């Protein structure tokens, strides 16, 4: 009996240690060839696959603590887009369609058939296009700070787009930070040119969004780059917005608005983001008094 108890204690201790090691293990980084570029990515955690897509001028580290938090329960594949972070640039415009196809090619390269997808800002629009262009590859989509139509951007942002210049962005703090990871430390001006051009790309995906049949979680700050009305409009396109408690099941898609939150403050609210994302991915729904 003593030996049986001892083995049980050792087994439990080993399982606990394994869990701790998985939770605290450093991400594993690598590169794969994707559409002519060397794409950098990191894998962390265990569980169902989740592809994470960063915003413009960002990289994996600037996505912050949400990645390791999600890696506690998911196998996270975080990528760096064309010309961002440690991924090389190529002679090709940056468009949401190109970024979406890069995600598909990346998944092919790492032999990932299907996954949940979480994107922020530019990464959310790329994720939306990925779901539109490659719906068979997406289980669930989380889109934070996104628009599906250029008319959905805040008036102040739409007015700012024509004023954007490369010189303006060269004065930003992330211009120097870019050099720390970049495959080409001198490549920032070329990247800015492409990202400014991206802001001028036509965007009118309403019919495509309406046709999506996978669950989508829309996350928006209440002072985000997209208007609140646009976030609600997108939710309605996905079948949301009706009254619950009337005998019909809730839609699979969801809308969350973060209070007192600007665009650049969204990713810093890790606990709140995780509290929204994790139940969505797990298919958990708050119970009503009629259930």
SULPE-V63735 format. One line per field, one symbol per residue. ss: DSSP state (@ for helix, = for strand, . for the rest). psi: psi as a letter, one per 40 degrees, with the letter a starting at -180 (. if undefined). Layout:
ss->???
psi->???
This chain:
ss->.@@@@@@@@@@@@@@@@@@@@@@@...=======..========...======.......@@@..@@@@@...======................@@@@@@@@@@@@@@.....======.@@@@@@@@@@@@.@@@=======....=@@@=.@@@@@@@....@@@@@..@@@@@@@@@......@@@@@@@@@@@@....=.@@@@@....=========..=.@@@@@@@@@@................=========@@@....@@@@@@@@@@@@@.........
psi->dddddddddddddddddddddddeiiihiiiihhfeihhiiihiiiaiihhhhiiieaaddeeaedddddedeihhhhihiheibehiiigiihiddddddddddddddefhdiiihhihbddddddddddddfdeehcihhhhgiiehdeeiidddddddeehiddddeeidedddddddidgdeeddddddddddddeiihgfdddddeheihhhhhiiefadiiddddddddddeeieihaeeeiiiidiihhhhifhideedeegddddddddddddefhhhhiee.
